[in-house]
C-alpha cells in the first residue's frame, strides 16, 4: 500500500549536511534569505532567532560564501 506524499523509491533530502551541525532546512532557509532578499548576515540572524533558531552571523557567512563563489566560477580556499 502506498502512502500519500511518498515518492516511491526516491531518496529524501538529507536532514543535515555532512560537517554541519544545523538541519539542512535551516541552512537552506538562511542562504535563501541572504541571496534572494540581499539581507545582512545580522538581519538573517535576527530572523532565525525570532523563529527559534540560535545561529550566529558567522555561521551564516560560512554557509553563503561557497554558494556565492561557485556562482562566480572560481574557488576560494577555505
Backbone bond lengths (Angstrom), bond angles and torsions (degrees), N, CA, C in turn:
res aa  C-N    CA-C-N  psi(-1)  N-CA   C-N-CA  omega(-1)  CA-C   N-CA-C  phi
1 X - - - 1.444 - - 1.531 108.82 -
2 X 1.312 116.59 133.80 1.458 121.38 -179.03 1.516 110.30 -96.43
3 X 1.304 114.44 140.53 1.467 120.11 176.96 1.522 109.66 -91.14
4 X 1.309 116.24 149.63 1.456 120.65 176.14 1.518 109.53 -66.17
5 X 1.317 116.64 140.26 1.447 121.25 178.74 1.517 114.64 79.32
6 X 1.312 117.82 2.92 1.462 121.27 -179.17 1.520 108.54 -94.60
7 X 1.321 116.82 119.32 1.461 121.19 177.91 1.519 108.16 -81.05
8 X 1.292 116.91 108.50 1.453 121.49 -174.39 1.516 113.97 -59.94
9 X 1.333 116.34 109.75 1.438 121.81 175.96 1.523 115.69 82.02
10 X 1.302 117.97 -12.08 1.461 120.92 -179.24 1.527 108.85 -81.13
11 X 1.331 117.85 130.98 1.462 118.98 177.65 1.526 110.38 -70.29
12 X 1.310 116.62 140.30 1.460 119.71 178.45 1.525 109.31 -78.53
13 X 1.322 116.58 164.49 1.458 120.90 178.89 1.521 109.24 -64.91
14 X 1.326 117.04 147.71 1.462 118.89 179.17 1.524 110.68 -66.44
15 X 1.323 116.21 147.10 1.459 119.27 179.51 1.514 111.15 -77.38
16 X 1.326 117.56 -24.31 1.462 121.79 174.77 1.513 109.21 -138.42
17 X 1.318 115.74 154.98 1.453 120.69 174.40 1.520 108.29 -89.00
18 X 1.318 118.62 144.51 1.472 120.26 179.17 1.528 110.82 -58.87
19 X 1.312 116.42 130.86 1.454 121.43 178.59 1.512 115.22 88.18
20 X 1.315 117.98 -2.96 1.459 121.51 179.71 1.519 109.88 -116.14
21 X 1.334 116.69 145.62 1.457 119.13 -177.29 1.523 113.50 -96.42
22 X 1.337 117.47 -9.17 1.457 121.49 -179.88 1.522 110.06 -94.93
23 X 1.330 116.77 151.95 1.469 119.64 177.63 1.528 111.38 -61.67
24 X 1.305 115.94 149.40 1.464 121.29 -179.09 1.524 111.21 -58.58
25 X 1.316 117.80 -33.81 1.461 121.15 -179.86 1.527 111.67 -63.14
26 X 1.329 117.77 -39.23 1.463 121.95 178.95 1.526 110.38 -67.88
27 X 1.327 117.00 -44.19 1.461 121.17 179.34 1.526 110.33 -63.22
28 X 1.311 116.20 -44.33 1.461 120.82 179.74 1.524 110.85 -62.07
29 X 1.331 117.38 -44.63 1.458 121.31 -178.23 1.530 110.97 -65.31
30 X 1.324 117.46 -41.20 1.465 121.18 -179.80 1.528 110.88 -65.30
31 X 1.329 117.83 -44.48 1.467 119.69 179.62 1.526 110.67 -68.59
32 X 1.310 117.32 -34.73 1.467 121.38 177.13 1.520 110.23 -63.07
33 X 1.331 117.06 -47.17 1.468 120.63 178.38 1.523 111.07 -59.20
34 X 1.319 116.41 -42.67 1.462 121.27 -176.92 1.528 111.72 -64.15
35 X 1.335 116.95 -45.87 1.454 120.07 -174.01 1.524 113.65 -84.91
36 X 1.314 118.68 -32.08 1.458 120.14 -177.45 1.529 111.76 -82.12
37 X 1.323 117.54 -42.31 1.458 120.56 -174.19 1.527 113.95 -104.37
38 X 1.326 118.07 1.00 1.469 122.46 179.58 1.530 112.09 51.88
39 X 1.314 115.84 43.12 1.458 121.02 177.63 1.516 109.65 -82.76
40 X 1.327 116.26 156.06 1.457 119.63 175.14 1.525 108.98 -74.51
41 X 1.314 115.34 162.03 1.465 120.13 179.99 1.522 110.79 -63.41
42 X 1.313 117.10 -36.60 1.462 120.21 179.63 1.526 111.82 -71.85
43 X 1.334 117.46 -31.51 1.466 120.12 174.51 1.529 110.52 -64.72
44 X 1.324 116.33 -42.13 1.465 120.32 178.43 1.520 110.11 -65.83
45 X 1.320 116.52 -38.93 1.463 120.59 176.28 1.527 110.64 -57.95
46 X 1.333 116.96 -42.89 1.470 121.23 178.81 1.528 112.18 -67.35
47 X 1.333 117.05 -40.38 1.468 120.93 179.03 1.524 110.18 -62.58
48 X 1.324 116.66 -45.60 1.468 119.81 179.75 1.529 111.09 -67.15
49 X 1.335 117.31 -35.86 1.463 120.20 178.15 1.527 110.45 -64.81
50 X 1.316 116.72 -37.83 1.468 120.44 178.77 1.527 111.12 -65.33
51 X 1.340 116.62 -28.68 1.468 121.89 178.12 1.523 112.60 -89.32
52 X 1.351 116.80 2.55 1.458 120.17 175.55 1.510 115.28 101.33
53 X 1.319 118.33 2.67 1.458 120.67 -179.75 1.519 111.16 -99.84
54 X 1.314 116.11 132.97 1.466 121.08 178.41 1.526 107.24 -103.43
55 X 1.333 114.92 97.88 1.463 121.97 -177.22 1.521 107.40 -131.81
56 X 1.326 117.06 132.86 1.464 119.63 178.88 1.531 110.14 -81.97
57 X 1.321 115.36 156.65 1.456 119.79 178.75 1.529 111.03 -64.78
58 X 1.330 117.31 -26.61 1.460 120.80 178.50 1.534 111.17 -67.80
59 X 1.322 117.37 -38.48 1.473 120.24 175.91 1.520 110.43 -63.25
60 X 1.321 116.67 -42.81 1.460 121.06 179.59 1.530 110.03 -62.69
61 X 1.338 117.03 -39.97 1.466 120.74 178.24 1.528 110.44 -60.99
62 X 1.326 117.07 -42.70 1.469 120.73 179.43 1.520 111.90 -64.44
63 X 1.329 116.83 -35.41 1.461 120.17 179.68 1.523 110.96 -71.56
64 X 1.319 117.79 -37.56 1.461 121.82 -173.93 1.512 113.22 -82.71
65 X 1.303 118.92 -26.81 1.459 121.53 -176.93 1.532 113.28 -60.48
66 X 1.335 120.90 -49.84 1.474 119.46 -179.09 1.529 112.57 -61.35
67 X 1.320 117.88 -36.10 1.464 120.93 179.92 1.521 109.47 -65.20
68 X 1.321 117.09 -43.15 1.459 122.22 -179.68 1.521 110.95 -65.87
69 X 1.305 117.06 -44.45 1.460 121.59 -176.98 1.524 110.79 -68.12
70 X 1.324 118.69 -39.87 1.465 120.89 178.75 1.519 110.52 -62.24
71 X 1.328 117.27 -33.57 1.453 120.95 179.25 1.519 112.24 -67.79
72 X 1.331 117.44 -25.80 1.459 120.94 179.40 1.521 112.87 -84.56
73 X 1.317 116.74 -16.08 1.453 120.33 175.70 1.511 115.45 92.72
74 X 1.324 118.83 12.88 1.461 120.25 174.83 1.520 109.13 -139.67
75 X 1.314 115.96 163.20 1.454 120.81 -176.53 1.516 110.86 -110.66
76 X 1.310 114.94 143.09 1.460 121.64 175.75 1.503 106.99 -111.01
77 X 1.335 119.50 131.51 1.463 120.09 178.67 1.516 110.64 -63.62
78 X 1.327 116.12 138.32 1.467 120.37 -179.61 1.501 110.97 -102.27
